[in-house]
């Protein structure tokens, strides 16, 4: 089960409040501003700053 478009429309980065986008491989949600990637586990986005990894 993929992340729904409606959910993606309301989710924002908990740190900088910018939009997040689904990564191409579906492994996480990437913030467009601070480049943090929040993992997706069991089809549930883990939107915790401590769980995020910074990617360029």
mmCIF file as Biopython writes it, N, C-alpha, C and O atoms, coordinates in Angstrom:
data_model
#
loop_
_atom_site.group_PDB
_atom_site.id
_atom_site.type_symbol
_atom_site.label_atom_id
_atom_site.label_alt_id
_atom_site.label_comp_id
_atom_site.label_asym_id
_atom_site.label_entity_id
_atom_site.label_seq_id
_atom_site.pdbx_PDB_ins_code
_atom_site.Cartn_x
_atom_site.Cartn_y
_atom_site.Cartn_z
_atom_site.occupancy
_atom_site.B_iso_or_equiv
_atom_site.auth_seq_id
_atom_site.auth_asym_id
_atom_site.pdbx_PDB_model_num
ATOM 1   N N  . UNK A ? 1  ? 0.848  -1.187 0.000  1.0 0.0 1  A 1 
ATOM 2   C CA . UNK A ? 1  ? 0.000  0.000  0.000  1.0 0.0 1  A 1 
ATOM 3   C C  . UNK A ? 1  ? 0.887  1.242  0.000  1.0 0.0 1  A 1 
ATOM 4   O O  . UNK A ? 1  ? 1.760  1.384  0.856  1.0 0.0 1  A 1 
ATOM 5   N N  . UNK A ? 2  ? 0.670  2.120  -0.940 1.0 0.0 2  A 1 
ATOM 6   C CA . UNK A ? 2  ? 1.475  3.336  -1.057 1.0 0.0 2  A 1 
ATOM 7   C C  . UNK A ? 2  ? 0.870  4.466  -0.225 1.0 0.0 2  A 1 
ATOM 8   O O  . UNK A ? 2  ? -0.280 4.399  0.209  1.0 0.0 2  A 1 
ATOM 9   N N  . UNK A ? 3  ? 1.666  5.487  -0.022 1.0 0.0 3  A 1 
ATOM 10  C CA . UNK A ? 3  ? 1.195  6.682  0.678  1.0 0.0 3  A 1 
ATOM 11  C C  . UNK A ? 3  ? 0.215  7.402  -0.249 1.0 0.0 3  A 1 
ATOM 12  O O  . UNK A ? 3  ? 0.511  7.628  -1.422 1.0 0.0 3  A 1 
ATOM 13  N N  . UNK A ? 4  ? -0.946 7.757  0.284  1.0 0.0 4  A 1 
ATOM 14  C CA . UNK A ? 4  ? -1.966 8.395  -0.553 1.0 0.0 4  A 1 
ATOM 15  C C  . UNK A ? 4  ? -1.600 9.846  -0.864 1.0 0.0 4  A 1 
ATOM 16  O O  . UNK A ? 4  ? -0.891 10.503 -0.102 1.0 0.0 4  A 1 
ATOM 17  N N  . UNK A ? 5  ? -2.090 10.318 -1.979 1.0 0.0 5  A 1 
ATOM 18  C CA . UNK A ? 5  ? -1.865 11.712 -2.400 1.0 0.0 5  A 1 
ATOM 19  C C  . UNK A ? 5  ? -2.442 12.676 -1.377 1.0 0.0 5  A 1 
ATOM 20  O O  . UNK A ? 5  ? -1.850 13.723 -1.116 1.0 0.0 5  A 1 
ATOM 21  N N  . UNK A ? 6  ? -3.595 12.338 -0.790 1.0 0.0 6  A 1 
ATOM 22  C CA . UNK A ? 6  ? -4.215 13.204 0.216  1.0 0.0 6  A 1 
ATOM 23  C C  . UNK A ? 6  ? -3.324 13.358 1.443  1.0 0.0 6  A 1 
ATOM 24  O O  . UNK A ? 6  ? -3.214 14.451 1.999  1.0 0.0 6  A 1 
ATOM 25  N N  . UNK A ? 7  ? -2.689 12.269 1.868  1.0 0.0 7  A 1 
ATOM 26  C CA . UNK A ? 7  ? -1.789 12.333 3.014  1.0 0.0 7  A 1 
ATOM 27  C C  . UNK A ? 7  ? -0.556 13.159 2.676  1.0 0.0 7  A 1 
ATOM 28  O O  . UNK A ? 7  ? -0.121 13.975 3.488  1.0 0.0 7  A 1 
ATOM 29  N N  . UNK A ? 8  ? 0.012  12.961 1.495  1.0 0.0 8  A 1 
ATOM 30  C CA . UNK A ? 8  ? 1.180  13.742 1.085  1.0 0.0 8  A 1 
ATOM 31  C C  . UNK A ? 8  ? 0.876  15.235 1.021  1.0 0.0 8  A 1 
ATOM 32  O O  . UNK A ? 8  ? 1.752  16.061 1.280  1.0 0.0 8  A 1 
ATOM 33  N N  . UNK A ? 9  ? -0.350 15.578 0.681  1.0 0.0 9  A 1 
ATOM 34  C CA . UNK A ? 9  ? -0.737 16.992 0.586  1.0 0.0 9  A 1 
ATOM 35  C C  . UNK A ? 9  ? -0.740 17.689 1.943  1.0 0.0 9  A 1 
ATOM 36  O O  . UNK A ? 9  ? -0.543 18.902 2.010  1.0 0.0 9  A 1 
ATOM 37  N N  . UNK A ? 10 ? -0.960 16.941 3.024  1.0 0.0 10 A 1 
ATOM 38  C CA . UNK A ? 10 ? -1.042 17.591 4.338  1.0 0.0 10 A 1 
ATOM 39  C C  . UNK A ? 10 ? 0.216  17.423 5.185  1.0 0.0 10 A 1 
ATOM 40  O O  . UNK A ? 10 ? 0.394  18.141 6.169  1.0 0.0 10 A 1 
ATOM 41  N N  . UNK A ? 11 ? 1.093  16.482 4.816  1.0 0.0 11 A 1 
ATOM 42  C CA . UNK A ? 11 ? 2.309  16.276 5.601  1.0 0.0 11 A 1 
ATOM 43  C C  . UNK A ? 11 ? 3.343  17.357 5.303  1.0 0.0 11 A 1 
ATOM 44  O O  . UNK A ? 11 ? 3.528  17.755 4.154  1.0 0.0 11 A 1 
ATOM 45  N N  . UNK A ? 12 ? 4.012  17.825 6.354  1.0 0.0 12 A 1 
ATOM 46  C CA . UNK A ? 12 ? 5.115  18.778 6.216  1.0 0.0 12 A 1 
ATOM 47  C C  . UNK A ? 12 ? 6.256  18.317 7.111  1.0 0.0 12 A 1 
ATOM 48  O O  . UNK A ? 12 ? 6.060  17.507 8.016  1.0 0.0 12 A 1 
ATOM 49  N N  . UNK A ? 13 ? 7.429  18.833 6.854  1.0 0.0 13 A 1 
ATOM 50  C CA . UNK A ? 13 ? 8.590  18.535 7.677  1.0 0.0 13 A 1 
ATOM 51  C C  . UNK A ? 13 ? 8.349  19.082 9.085  1.0 0.0 13 A 1 
ATOM 52  O O  . UNK A ? 13 ? 8.020  20.260 9.228  1.0 0.0 13 A 1 
ATOM 53  N N  . UNK A ? 14 ? 8.504  18.265 10.121 1.0 0.0 14 A 1 
ATOM 54  C CA . UNK A ? 14 ? 8.265  18.756 11.482 1.0 0.0 14 A 1 
ATOM 55  C C  . UNK A ? 14 ? 9.300  19.785 11.944 1.0 0.0 14 A 1 
ATOM 56  O O  . UNK A ? 14 ? 9.052  20.524 12.896 1.0 0.0 14 A 1 
ATOM 57  N N  . UNK A ? 15 ? 10.459 19.836 11.276 1.0 0.0 15 A 1 
ATOM 58  C CA . UNK A ? 15 ? 11.489 20.789 11.677 1.0 0.0 15 A 1 
ATOM 59  C C  . UNK A ? 15 ? 11.277 22.161 11.047 1.0 0.0 15 A 1 
ATOM 60  O O  . UNK A ? 15 ? 11.203 23.166 11.753 1.0 0.0 15 A 1 
ATOM 61  N N  . UNK A ? 16 ? 11.179 22.204 9.718  1.0 0.0 16 A 1 
ATOM 62  C CA . UNK A ? 16 ? 11.111 23.512 9.039  1.0 0.0 16 A 1 
ATOM 63  C C  . UNK A ? 16 ? 9.747  23.817 8.425  1.0 0.0 16 A 1 
ATOM 64  O O  . UNK A ? 16 ? 9.548  24.899 7.871  1.0 0.0 16 A 1 
ATOM 65  N N  . UNK A ? 17 ? 8.813  22.883 8.516  1.0 0.0 17 A 1 
ATOM 66  C CA . UNK A ? 17 ? 7.430  23.050 8.033  1.0 0.0 17 A 1 
ATOM 67  C C  . UNK A ? 17 ? 7.316  23.168 6.512  1.0 0.0 17 A 1 
ATOM 68  O O  . UNK A ? 17 ? 6.309  23.660 6.002  1.0 0.0 17 A 1 
ATOM 69  N N  . UNK A ? 18 ? 8.341  22.719 5.789  1.0 0.0 18 A 1 
ATOM 70  C CA . UNK A ? 18 ? 8.303  22.738 4.321  1.0 0.0 18 A 1 
ATOM 71  C C  . UNK A ? 18 ? 7.638  21.461 3.804  1.0 0.0 18 A 1 
ATOM 72  O O  . UNK A ? 18 ? 7.414  20.512 4.555  1.0 0.0 18 A 1 
ATOM 73  N N  . UNK A ? 19 ? 7.336  21.461 2.534  1.0 0.0 19 A 1 
ATOM 74  C CA . UNK A ? 19 ? 6.703  20.328 1.866  1.0 0.0 19 A 1 
ATOM 75  C C  . UNK A ? 19 ? 7.646  19.126 1.847  1.0 0.0 19 A 1 
ATOM 76  O O  . UNK A ? 19 ? 8.862  19.277 1.728  1.0 0.0 19 A 1 
ATOM 77  N N  . UNK A ? 20 ? 7.068  17.933 1.967  1.0 0.0 20 A 1 
ATOM 78  C CA . UNK A ? 20 ? 7.841  16.700 1.804  1.0 0.0 20 A 1 
ATOM 79  C C  . UNK A ? 20 ? 7.355  15.987 0.552  1.0 0.0 20 A 1 
ATOM 80  O O  . UNK A ? 20 ? 6.178  16.051 0.198  1.0 0.0 20 A 1 
ATOM 81  N N  . UNK A ? 21 ? 8.287  15.306 -0.111 1.0 0.0 21 A 1 
ATOM 82  C CA . UNK A ? 21 ? 7.969  14.562 -1.328 1.0 0.0 21 A 1 
ATOM 83  C C  . UNK A ? 21 ? 8.409  13.117 -1.165 1.0 0.0 21 A 1 
ATOM 84  O O  . UNK A ? 21 ? 9.411  12.831 -0.510 1.0 0.0 21 A 1 
ATOM 85  N N  . UNK A ? 22 ? 7.659  12.222 -1.759 1.0 0.0 22 A 1 
ATOM 86  C CA . UNK A ? 22 ? 7.992  10.810 -1.728 1.0 0.0 22 A 1 
ATOM 87  C C  . UNK A ? 22 ? 9.244  10.567 -2.568 1.0 0.0 22 A 1 
ATOM 88  O O  . UNK A ? 22 ? 9.324  11.014 -3.712 1.0 0.0 22 A 1 
ATOM 89  N N  . UNK A ? 23 ? 10.229 9.851  -1.993 1.0 0.0 23 A 1 
ATOM 90  C CA . UNK A ? 23 ? 11.426 9.509  -2.753 1.0 0.0 23 A 1 
ATOM 91  C C  . UNK A ? 23 ? 11.058 8.547  -3.871 1.0 0.0 23 A 1 
ATOM 92  O O  . UNK A ? 23 ? 10.076 7.812  -3.765 1.0 0.0 23 A 1 
ATOM 93  N N  . UNK A ? 24 ? 11.839 8.549  -4.936 1.0 0.0 24 A 1 
ATOM 94  C CA . UNK A ? 24 ? 11.551 7.708  -6.105 1.0 0.0 24 A 1 
ATOM 95  C C  . UNK A ? 24 ? 11.465 6.236  -5.748 1.0 0.0 24 A 1 
ATOM 96  O O  . UNK A ? 24 ? 10.643 5.510  -6.307 1.0 0.0 24 A 1 
ATOM 97  N N  . UNK A ? 25 ? 12.312 5.784  -4.814 1.0 0.0 25 A 1 
ATOM 98  C CA . UNK A ? 25 ? 12.293 4.370  -4.447 1.0 0.0 25 A 1 
ATOM 99  C C  . UNK A ? 25 ? 11.233 4.042  -3.391 1.0 0.0 25 A 1 
ATOM 100 O O  . UNK A ? 25 ? 11.076 2.882  -3.010 1.0 0.0 25 A 1 
ATOM 101 N N  . UNK A ? 26 ? 10.498 5.069  -2.916 1.0 0.0 26 A 1 
ATOM 102 C CA . UNK A ? 26 ? 9.416  4.850  -1.962 1.0 0.0 26 A 1 
ATOM 103 C C  . UNK A ? 26 ? 9.868  4.563  -0.544 1.0 0.0 26 A 1 
ATOM 104 O O  . UNK A ? 26 ? 9.061  4.162  0.295  1.0 0.0 26 A 1 
ATOM 105 N N  . UNK A ? 27 ? 11.160 4.766  -0.262 1.0 0.0 27 A 1 
ATOM 106 C CA . UNK A ? 27 ? 11.690 4.421  1.061  1.0 0.0 27 A 1 
ATOM 107 C C  . UNK A ? 27 ? 11.484 5.495  2.111  1.0 0.0 27 A 1 
ATOM 108 O O  . UNK A ? 27 ? 11.653 5.235  3.303  1.0 0.0 27 A 1 
ATOM 109 N N  . UNK A ? 28 ? 11.116 6.710  1.685  1.0 0.0 28 A 1 
ATOM 110 C CA . UNK A ? 28 ? 10.946 7.781  2.658  1.0 0.0 28 A 1 
ATOM 111 C C  . UNK A ? 28 ? 10.359 9.032  2.041  1.0 0.0 28 A 1 
ATOM 112 O O  . UNK A ? 28 ? 10.108 9.106  0.838  1.0 0.0 28 A 1 
ATOM 113 N N  . UNK A ? 29 ? 10.150 10.013 2.903  1.0 0.0 29 A 1 
ATOM 114 C CA . UNK A ? 29 ? 9.647  11.317 2.489  1.0 0.0 29 A 1 
ATOM 115 C C  . UNK A ? 29 ? 10.762 12.333 2.681  1.0 0.0 29 A 1 
ATOM 116 O O  . UNK A ? 29 ? 11.317 12.447 3.774  1.0 0.0 29 A 1 
ATOM 117 N N  . UNK A ? 30 ? 11.091 13.065 1.636  1.0 0.0 30 A 1 
ATOM 118 C CA . UNK A ? 30 ? 12.207 14.009 1.681  1.0 0.0 30 A 1 
ATOM 119 C C  . UNK A ? 30 ? 11.699 15.443 1.712  1.0 0.0 30 A 1 
ATOM 120 O O  . UNK A ? 30 ? 10.851 15.836 0.911  1.0 0.0 30 A 1 
ATOM 121 N N  . UNK A ? 31 ? 12.233 16.213 2.651  1.0 0.0 31 A 1 
ATOM 122 C CA . UNK A ? 31 ? 11.891 17.628 2.768  1.0 0.0 31 A 1 
ATOM 123 C C  . UNK A ? 31 ? 12.567 18.403 1.645  1.0 0.0 31 A 1 
ATOM 124 O O  . UNK A ? 31 ? 13.745 18.185 1.360  1.0 0.0 31 A 1 
ATOM 125 N N  . UNK A ? 32 ? 11.831 19.303 1.010  1.0 0.0 32 A 1 
ATOM 126 C CA . UNK A ? 32 ? 12.383 20.066 -0.102 1.0 0.0 32 A 1 
ATOM 127 C C  . UNK A ? 32 ? 13.295 21.193 0.379  1.0 0.0 32 A 1 
ATOM 128 O O  . UNK A ? 32 ? 14.070 21.723 -0.418 1.0 0.0 32 A 1 
ATOM 129 N N  . UNK A ? 33 ? 13.230 21.573 1.646  1.0 0.0 33 A 1 
ATOM 130 C CA . UNK A ? 33 ? 14.048 22.665 2.165  1.0 0.0 33 A 1 
ATOM 131 C C  . UNK A ? 33 ? 15.300 22.172 2.882  1.0 0.0 33 A 1 
ATOM 132 O O  . UNK A ? 33 ? 16.411 22.521 2.483  1.0 0.0 33 A 1 
ATOM 133 N N  . UNK A ? 34 ? 15.144 21.373 3.924  1.0 0.0 34 A 1 
ATOM 134 C CA . UNK A ? 34 ? 16.284 20.969 4.756  1.0 0.0 34 A 1 
ATOM 135 C C  . UNK A ? 34 ? 16.859 19.609 4.347  1.0 0.0 34 A 1 
ATOM 136 O O  . UNK A ? 34 ? 17.859 19.168 4.914  1.0 0.0 34 A 1 
ATOM 137 N N  . UNK A ? 35 ? 16.241 18.947 3.377  1.0 0.0 35 A 1 
ATOM 138 C CA . UNK A ? 35 ? 16.722 17.688 2.782  1.0 0.0 35 A 1 
ATOM 139 C C  . UNK A ? 35 ? 16.749 16.517 3.766  1.0 0.0 35 A 1 
ATOM 140 O O  . UNK A ? 35 ? 17.491 15.556 3.560  1.0 0.0 35 A 1 
ATOM 141 N N  . UNK A ? 36 ? 15.958 16.588 4.817  1.0 0.0 36 A 1 
ATOM 142 C CA . UNK A ? 36 ? 15.842 15.444 5.723  1.0 0.0 36 A 1 
ATOM 143 C C  . UNK A ? 36 ? 14.918 14.409 5.076  1.0 0.0 36 A 1 
ATOM 144 O O  . UNK A ? 36 ? 13.925 14.752 4.434  1.0 0.0 36 A 1 
ATOM 145 N N  . UNK A ? 37 ? 15.270 13.139 5.262  1.0 0.0 37 A 1 
ATOM 146 C CA . UNK A ? 37 ? 14.456 12.053 4.736  1.0 0.0 37 A 1 
ATOM 147 C C  . UNK A ? 37 ? 13.867 11.303 5.916  1.0 0.0 37 A 1 
ATOM 148 O O  . UNK A ? 37 ? 14.590 10.747 6.743  1.0 0.0 37 A 1 
ATOM 149 N N  . UNK A ? 38 ? 12.542 11.296 5.980  1.0 0.0 38 A 1 
ATOM 150 C CA . UNK A ? 38 ? 11.812 10.604 7.034  1.0 0.0 38 A 1 
ATOM 151 C C  . UNK A ? 38 ? 11.432 9.223  6.512  1.0 0.0 38 A 1 
ATOM 152 O O  . UNK A ? 38 ? 10.814 9.109  5.454  1.0 0.0 38 A 1 
ATOM 153 N N  . UNK A ? 39 ? 11.796 8.176  7.246  1.0 0.0 39 A 1 
ATOM 154 C CA . UNK A ? 39 ? 11.560 6.815  6.738  1.0 0.0 39 A 1 
ATOM 155 C C  . UNK A ? 39 ? 10.084 6.440  6.723  1.0 0.0 39 A 1 
ATOM 156 O O  . UNK A ? 39 ? 9.271  7.004  7.454  1.0 0.0 39 A 1 
ATOM 157 N N  . UNK A ? 40 ? 9.764  5.479  5.876  1.0 0.0 40 A 1 
ATOM 158 C CA . UNK A ? 40 ? 8.428  4.893  5.835  1.0 0.0 40 A 1 
ATOM 159 C C  . UNK A ? 40 ? 8.580  3.451  6.287  1.0 0.0 40 A 1 
ATOM 160 O O  . UNK A ? 40 ? 9.303  2.673  5.666  1.0 0.0 40 A 1 
ATOM 161 N N  . UNK A ? 41 ? 7.894  3.095  7.371  1.0 0.0 41 A 1 
ATOM 162 C CA . UNK A ? 41 ? 7.957  1.730  7.905  1.0 0.0 41 A 1 
ATOM 163 C C  . UNK A ? 41 ? 6.551  1.152  7.946  1.0 0.0 41 A 1 
ATOM 164 O O  . UNK A ? 41 ? 5.641  1.753  8.516  1.0 0.0 41 A 1 
ATOM 165 N N  . UNK A ? 42 ? 6.379  0.000  7.349  1.0 0.0 42 A 1 
ATOM 166 C CA . UNK A ? 42 ? 5.070  -0.668 7.294  1.0 0.0 42 A 1 
ATOM 167 C C  . UNK A ? 42 ? 4.002  0.271  6.744  1.0 0.0 42 A 1 
ATOM 168 O O  . UNK A ? 42 ? 2.882  0.330  7.253  1.0 0.0 42 A 1 
ATOM 169 N N  . UNK A ? 43 ? 4.373  1.004  5.692  1.0 0.0 43 A 1 
ATOM 170 C CA . UNK A ? 43 ? 3.477  1.958  5.012  1.0 0.0 43 A 1 
ATOM 171 C C  . UNK A ? 43 ? 3.065  3.140  5.883  1.0 0.0 43 A 1 
ATOM 172 O O  . UNK A ? 43 ? 2.074  3.807  5.587  1.0 0.0 43 A 1 
ATOM 173 N N  . UNK A ? 44 ? 3.816  3.410  6.959  1.0 0.0 44 A 1 
ATOM 174 C CA . UNK A ? 44 ? 3.512  4.538  7.837  1.0 0.0 44 A 1 
ATOM 175 C C  . UNK A ? 44 ? 4.723  5.466  7.876  1.0 0.0 44 A 1 
ATOM 176 O O  . UNK A ? 44 ? 5.814  5.027  8.239  1.0 0.0 44 A 1 
ATOM 177 N N  . UNK A ? 45 ? 4.555  6.754  7.506  1.0 0.0 45 A 1 
ATOM 178 C CA . UNK A ? 45 ? 5.666  7.691  7.576  1.0 0.0 45 A 1 
ATOM 179 C C  . UNK A ? 45 ? 6.039  7.970  9.038  1.0 0.0 45 A 1 
ATOM 180 O O  . UNK A ? 45 ? 5.174  8.257  9.864  1.0 0.0 45 A 1 
ATOM 181 N N  . UNK A ? 46 ? 7.327  7.881  9.339  1.0 0.0 46 A 1 
ATOM 182 C CA . UNK A ? 46 ? 7.825  8.162  10.687 1.0 0.0 46 A 1 
ATOM 183 C C  . UNK A ? 46 ? 8.348  9.601  10.670 1.0 0.0 46 A 1 
ATOM 184 O O  . UNK A ? 46 ? 9.493  9.850  10.291 1.0 0.0 46 A 1 
ATOM 185 N N  . UNK A ? 47 ? 7.503  10.532 11.082 1.0 0.0 47 A 1 
ATOM 186 C CA . UNK A ? 47 ? 7.812  11.960 10.991 1.0 0.0 47 A 1 
ATOM 187 C C  . UNK A ? 47 ? 8.440  12.477 12.287 1.0 0.0 47 A 1 
ATOM 188 O O  . UNK A ? 47 ? 7.965  13.449 12.874 1.0 0.0 47 A 1 
ATOM 189 N N  . UNK A ? 48 ? 9.508  11.819 12.721 1.0 0.0 48 A 1 
ATOM 190 C CA . UNK A ? 48 ? 10.244 12.222 13.910 1.0 0.0 48 A 1 
ATOM 191 C C  . UNK A ? 48 ? 11.606 12.754 13.475 1.0 0.0 48 A 1 
ATOM 192 O O  . UNK A ? 48 ? 12.314 12.101 12.708 1.0 0.0 48 A 1 
ATOM 193 N N  . UNK A ? 49 ? 11.971 13.932 13.961 1.0 0.0 49 A 1 
ATOM 194 C CA . UNK A ? 49 ? 13.238 14.556 13.572 1.0 0.0 49 A 1 
ATOM 195 C C  . UNK A ? 49 ? 14.412 13.639 13.885 1.0 0.0 49 A 1 
ATOM 196 O O  . UNK A ? 49 ? 15.350 13.546 13.093 1.0 0.0 49 A 1 
ATOM 197 N N  . UNK A ? 50 ? 14.375 12.967 15.018 1.0 0.0 50 A 1 
ATOM 198 C CA . UNK A ? 50 ? 15.475 12.075 15.410 1.0 0.0 50 A 1 
ATOM 199 C C  . UNK A ? 50 ? 15.621 10.866 14.495 1.0 0.0 50 A 1 
ATOM 200 O O  . UNK A ? 50 ? 16.698 10.274 14.431 1.0 0.0 50 A 1 
ATOM 201 N N  . UNK A ? 51 ? 14.574 10.491 13.796 1.0 0.0 51 A 1 
ATOM 202 C CA . UNK A ? 51 ? 14.613 9.336  12.889 1.0 0.0 51 A 1 
ATOM 203 C C  . UNK A ? 51 ? 15.059 9.718  11.476 1.0 0.0 51 A 1 
ATOM 204 O O  . UNK A ? 51 ? 15.376 8.842  10.672 1.0 0.0 51 A 1 
ATOM 205 N N  . UNK A ? 52 ? 15.086 11.012 11.170 1.0 0.0 52 A 1 
ATOM 206 C CA . UNK A ? 52 ? 15.401 11.475 9.823  1.0 0.0 52 A 1 
ATOM 207 C C  . UNK A ? 52 ? 16.908 11.463 9.563  1.0 0.0 52 A 1 
ATOM 208 O O  . UNK A ? 52 ? 17.722 11.624 10.472 1.0 0.0 52 A 1 
ATOM 209 N N  . UNK A ? 53 ? 17.244 11.266 8.299  1.0 0.0 53 A 1 
ATOM 210 C CA . UNK A ? 53 ? 18.639 11.357 7.849  1.0 0.0 53 A 1 
ATOM 211 C C  . UNK A ? 53 ? 18.717 12.472 6.815  1.0 0.0 53 A 1 
ATOM 212 O O  . UNK A ? 53 ? 17.805 12.643 6.006  1.0 0.0 53 A 1 
ATOM 213 N N  . UNK A ? 54 ? 19.798 13.219 6.845  1.0 0.0 54 A 1 
ATOM 214 C CA . UNK A ? 54 ? 19.963 14.327 5.900  1.0 0.0 54 A 1 
ATOM 215 C C  . UNK A ? 54 ? 20.618 13.809 4.622  1.0 0.0 54 A 1 
ATOM 216 O O  . UNK A ? 54 ? 21.665 13.163 4.666  1.0 0.0 54 A 1 
ATOM 217 N N  . UNK A ? 55 ? 19.993 14.098 3.493  1.0 0.0 55 A 1 
ATOM 218 C CA . UNK A ? 55 ? 20.481 13.713 2.164  1.0 0.0 55 A 1 
ATOM 219 C C  . UNK A ? 55 ? 20.580 14.949 1.294  1.0 0.0 55 A 1 
ATOM 220 O O  . UNK A ? 55 ? 19.803 15.891 1.446  1.0 0.0 55 A 1 
ATOM 221 N N  . UNK A ? 56 ? 21.515 14.941 0.406  1.0 0.0 56 A 1 
ATOM 222 C CA . UNK A ? 56 ? 21.628 16.063 -0.540 1.0 0.0 56 A 1 
ATOM 223 C C  . UNK A ? 56 ? 20.938 15.765 -1.828 1.0 0.0 56 A 1 
ATOM 224 O O  . UNK A ? 56 ? 20.934 16.598 -2.734 1.0 0.0 56 A 1 
#
